[in-house]
């Protein structure tokens, strides 16, 4: 039988990042109890915290799971996830449909966070910051071939080892939010230093002079 500590860890893993207030509301326990469980999980190396500054109001701590936490899920959950991914992998039509549905769910959750803009760089910044909380992106930079959006830590390494579906879903979510084609050019699970996506720069049309 699972205890509150396990439920706290599961919530953080499922949401990729969580605040104390969110855990209090979801689990119906006191802030003191939430903090005690979070402190114990941090001591065990399963949870890490980072301070987040806001434009207004006091900073808060966001809690996310470490890579070690992936192995802390109950064996039944891990086994079920692996079986589901393996049953889908290799069936391109099913995998594509599932990935697109997952991506649309992520995109729909974040669409209301963006201000209207026609500047691609501003949109890149908005999408990167929005998906940071989901563990999908944590930075970007521009190179000669386009914008490179990166993530230094895979949010689900075990699942990515079994199937490409999670990566396809993340790529599609970025694409939907940017409104531009996105390619994934590197994956941590393949040995790269980071997960990396490329948004190619669209060349400006040449001026045509009419004689």
N, C-alpha and C positions, 0 to 999 in steps of 0.2 A: 504493500500500500504506500502511495506516495505522500510525502509530507509537504508542508508549506514551502520549505526550502527548495524542493524539486519544482514546485509550481512557479516559484520566482524565477528559477533558472530557465524553465521552459518558456515563460513569457518573454524574457530578455532575448533568448535565442530566436523565438518566432518573430519578434518585432525588430530584431537586430540592434535596437537601441531603446532604452526606456528610462523614464524619470521616476522618482519615488512616488510622485502623485499618481502616475498612471498605474503603478503596481498596487497602490492603496485602493484605488477605485476598482481595478480588475479582480483583485483577490479578497477584497473586503476585510482587510486587516489594518492595524494601526501603522502610522508612519514609523514609530519606534521599532515595531516588529519587522517592517520591510528593511529598515536600515541595518538591523541586527543580522538578518539573513544575507543582505548584500555584503556586509563586512566579512561574514564567514565565507562566502563564496569568493570574495577577493583574496582572502587569506589562503584559500585552496587553489588559487590560480585559475579560477573558472570565469571570473568577472573582472573587468577593468573599468575605471571611471575616468572621465575627462571633463574639465570645466568648460562650460559653454557660456559665452557672453551674449547678452541680448542688447538690442538697440535701446530698449527701456527696461527698467526693472533690474533686479539682482541677478548675477550669474547663477547657474544651476549645474548640477552634475548629471551627465548622461552616462548610463551604464550599458556596456556591451559585453558580449561573450568573447572569451579568448578562443584560440584554435583548440586548446585542450578541452574546452567545454563540449566540443562536438562528440567526443567520446564519452561524455558524461550523461548523454541522453539514455533513457531506458533502452535495453537491447531490442525490445519489441518494436519501438518507434524506428530505430535505426534499420532494423531488418525490413520493416514494412516499406520504408522510404526506398531502400535499395531494390526491393522487389518491384515496386511501382516503376522506378526509373528504368530498370532493366527490361520490363515488359513493354515500355514505350520506345526505348532506344532501338534503332534499326527500322522502325516503322515511320518513315519520313512524314507521311500525311498526318498521322496521329501526333507525332512529336511537334510538328509545325503548328497544328491547331492548339495544342496545349500551351506551347510557348507563347503564341499570340494572345491567347486568353489571359495567361498570367501577366504578360506585358501590359495589356490593356487595363487590367486591374490596378497595376502599379501606376500607370500613367494617369488614370482617372483620379486616383488618390491625390495626385500632385498638381493637376492642371490648374486648379484655382489659386495656386501660390504665385503665379507669374503675372507680371505686368506686361501689357502689350508692348512689343518692340519689334522693329524691323532690322535691328543691328545684331548680326550673328554672334558677335563676341559677348554681348550682353545676355543673349539667350543661353550661351554656353555657361556663363557664370551662374545664371539662375538655375539651370538644370543641375549643374554640379553641386551647388549648395543644397538643392532640394533632395537629391538622391544620396547626399552624404549620410543623412540619418538612417537610410536603408542599408548602408554599407556597400552600395553599388559603385559609387565614385568618391574620390577624396581629393582630386586636383585636376588641373588641365594646363596645357601650354600650347603655344603655336609654333609650328615649324613650316618649312617651305611647302610641304605637301598638304597642310591643313591643320585643323585643331586636334590635338591628342588629349583624350580624356582618360584618366588613369585611376587605378585603385591599387594601393599597396598591400592589401590583405584580402584574400578571397573570402567572401562572406559564408561560403558553403563548400569547403574543399572536398569533403567526403562525397557529397552529391556530384560535384564536378568531375571527380575521378570515375564515377559510374556512368555518367551521361553528360552530353553537351547541352541538354535541354535547359538547365539553369542559366548557362551563359547565353544561349540563344534568347531566352526570355529577357535578360538584362539588356542585351544589345537592342532588342526590339523596343523595350520601354524607353531607352534613351532616344531611339529614332522617332518614336511617336511624340515625345515631348519636344524634341528639337524641330520636327517637321522636315528633317533632312536625312539622306541616306547615311548609315553608320556601319562601319566595318570593324570587326574585332580582329586585331592584328597580333595580340599576345595574350597568353593565359598563364597564370601562376602555376596551375596544375600541370602544365606542359613543361615547366622548368624556367619560365621567364621570371624576371624580378618583380613584375607587376602585371595586372590585367590592364590591357590598353585598347582603346577604341579610337578609330580615326574618322573624323568628319572632314572630307576633302574640300578644299577651297574651290569655289566655283569661279572659273576665269571670267573676267568681264568681257562682254562681246566687243569685237574689234569695231572701230569706227569705220563706217563705209561712206566714202565720199561719192556723191552722184555728180556725173559730169553733164 
